[in-house]
Structures are given as C-alpha cells and as structure tokens.
Amino acid sequence: MSDMKISDYMTKSPHTIGQEQTLTKAHELMRQFSCRHLPVLHGGKLVGTVSLRDLDLTEGLSDVNPDRVLVEEAMSSEPHVVGPNTPLKEVVDYLVDHGYGSAIVTEGKEVVGVFTAVDALRCLRDHLAK
C-alpha cells in the first residue's frame, strides 16, 4: 500500500469551472456531475478550487445573489496541488493535517484529476475487501 500513487485513486479528468462563472453555474455543474469539488480555471490555468461548502458559506452571507456573484469570490485560491505520481499516503497525510477536502492533480499545467474524501473512502473500501 505504501507504493500507491494518487493517480491510483484520483477522479480522472474532473469537471472544471471558470472563475468568471456564477455560483449558480457551479451548483448546476455539481448537481449534473454529482461532485462536490471543482478546480477553478482562468485562461486554462488553475487558479483555485471551489467546493459545495464554499458555495454554501458564501451564499449564506447577506446580500449574496448566486446568479450575480462569481466563483472567484467563493473559491479557495490556494488549493493543494500534487502530481499524479505523488504517494497516496503523502496526499492523505496533508489533507488530514491541514483540514483540506481535496487535492488537485496536475501534470504540467493541465488538471488531470482531483482527489477527495470520497476517493479516499473508495480506497479504504477496496483495502478492507481484501
């Protein structure tokens, strides 16, 4: 298990959203694709990540209209970014120690995956079944 890489359990080719999109659009994408985390891009470059929790917190503020507020105002601008060959344990340790809900997996400048708590549970399930 110690030789496992993040690419073994990440969600490949995740859906992304532009930072100039609205919170309403982010919700639509999350519902459509049954996900809770979206890498945020600007001009094709990773600039952050937005989670369902981020959306809920932002929309809970007074005077926030999700049809007008942009993703860039709700996103986390410093996501945990790793490469596909990063050891799984290293990523899990970081997420647990820092309270992050996801890691974005990039190869060069391209987003190739996302690793979330659900992916970690899938890994656990697979190992408990052995």
C-alpha positions as CSV (number, residue, x, y, z in Angstrom):
1,M,0.0,0.0,0.0
2,S,2.9,2.4,0.6
3,D,3.8,2.3,-3.1
4,M,0.4,3.6,-4.2
5,K,0.2,6.8,-6.1
6,I,-2.5,9.4,-6.0
7,S,-3.3,8.5,-9.7
8,D,-4.4,5.1,-8.5
9,Y,-7.5,6.6,-6.7
10,M,-8.0,10.2,-8.1
11,T,-11.0,11.0,-10.1
12,K,-9.6,11.4,-13.6
13,S,-10.5,14.2,-16.0
14,P,-12.5,16.2,-13.4
15,H,-15.0,18.8,-14.5
16,T,-13.8,22.4,-14.0
17,I,-15.3,25.8,-13.9
18,G,-14.1,29.3,-15.0
19,Q,-13.6,31.8,-12.2
20,E,-15.9,34.2,-14.0
21,Q,-18.8,31.8,-13.8
22,T,-21.6,32.4,-11.3
23,L,-22.3,30.4,-8.1
24,T,-25.5,29.2,-9.7
25,K,-23.5,27.7,-12.6
26,A,-21.1,26.0,-10.1
27,H,-24.2,24.4,-8.3
28,E,-25.6,23.3,-11.7
29,L,-22.3,21.6,-12.6
30,M,-22.0,19.9,-9.2
31,R,-25.5,18.6,-9.5
32,Q,-25.1,17.5,-13.1
33,F,-21.9,15.6,-12.5
34,S,-22.5,14.5,-8.9
35,C,-19.4,16.1,-7.5
36,R,-18.6,18.5,-4.6
37,H,-15.3,20.0,-5.8
38,L,-14.5,21.8,-9.0
39,P,-11.0,23.0,-10.0
40,V,-11.3,26.7,-11.0
41,L,-9.5,27.9,-14.1
42,H,-8.7,31.2,-15.7
43,G,-7.4,31.2,-19.2
44,G,-6.9,27.5,-18.9
45,K,-4.7,27.9,-15.8
46,L,-5.6,26.5,-12.4
47,V,-6.3,29.4,-10.0
48,G,-8.2,27.7,-7.3
49,T,-10.8,25.2,-6.2
50,V,-14.4,25.6,-5.2
51,S,-16.4,23.2,-3.0
52,L,-20.0,22.8,-2.3
53,R,-19.2,24.0,1.2
54,D,-17.5,27.2,-0.2
55,L,-20.7,27.9,-2.2
56,D,-23.0,27.3,0.9
57,L,-20.8,29.5,3.1
58,T,-20.7,32.4,0.5
59,E,-24.4,32.1,-0.2
60,G,-25.2,32.3,3.5
61,L,-23.9,35.8,3.7
62,S,-26.4,38.6,3.5
63,D,-26.9,40.3,0.1
64,V,-25.3,37.5,-1.9
65,N,-27.2,36.7,-5.1
66,P,-25.8,33.4,-6.6
67,D,-26.9,34.5,-10.0
68,R,-24.6,37.5,-9.8
69,V,-21.7,36.5,-7.5
70,L,-18.8,34.9,-9.3
71,V,-16.9,31.7,-8.4
72,E,-13.7,33.7,-7.9
73,E,-15.4,35.3,-4.8
74,A,-16.1,31.9,-3.2
75,M,-13.1,29.8,-4.3
76,S,-10.1,28.8,-2.3
77,S,-7.2,30.4,-4.2
78,E,-4.5,28.1,-2.7
79,P,-5.6,24.5,-3.4
80,H,-3.4,21.6,-2.5
81,V,-1.8,20.7,-5.9
82,V,0.1,17.4,-6.4
83,G,1.5,15.5,-9.4
84,P,0.0,12.1,-10.4
85,N,3.0,10.2,-9.1
86,T,2.7,11.7,-5.6
87,P,2.5,8.9,-3.0
88,L,-1.1,8.4,-1.8
89,K,-0.1,8.5,1.9
90,E,1.6,11.8,1.4
91,V,-1.5,13.4,0.0
92,V,-3.8,11.8,2.6
93,D,-1.5,13.0,5.4
94,Y,-1.5,16.5,4.1
95,L,-5.3,16.7,3.7
96,V,-5.9,15.3,7.2
97,D,-3.2,17.6,8.8
98,H,-4.5,20.7,7.1
99,G,-8.2,20.0,7.0
100,Y,-8.5,20.1,3.2
101,G,-11.3,18.4,1.5
102,S,-9.5,17.8,-1.8
103,A,-6.2,17.8,-3.7
104,I,-6.0,18.9,-7.4
105,V,-3.7,16.7,-9.5
106,T,-1.9,18.4,-12.3
107,E,0.6,17.2,-15.0
108,G,2.5,20.3,-16.2
109,K,-0.2,23.0,-16.3
110,E,-3.1,20.6,-17.1
111,V,-5.6,19.5,-14.4
112,V,-5.7,15.7,-14.8
113,G,-7.5,14.7,-11.6
114,V,-9.0,15.5,-8.2
115,F,-8.7,13.5,-5.0
116,T,-11.4,13.9,-2.4
117,A,-12.6,12.3,0.7
118,V,-14.9,10.1,-1.4
119,D,-11.9,8.9,-3.3
120,A,-10.1,8.1,0.0
121,L,-13.2,6.1,1.2
122,R,-13.2,4.2,-2.1
123,C,-9.5,3.3,-1.4
124,L,-10.3,2.2,2.1
125,R,-13.2,0.1,0.9
126,D,-11.0,-1.6,-1.6
127,H,-8.4,-2.5,1.0
128,L,-11.0,-3.6,3.6
129,A,-12.4,-6.0,0.9
130,K,-9.0,-7.8,0.6
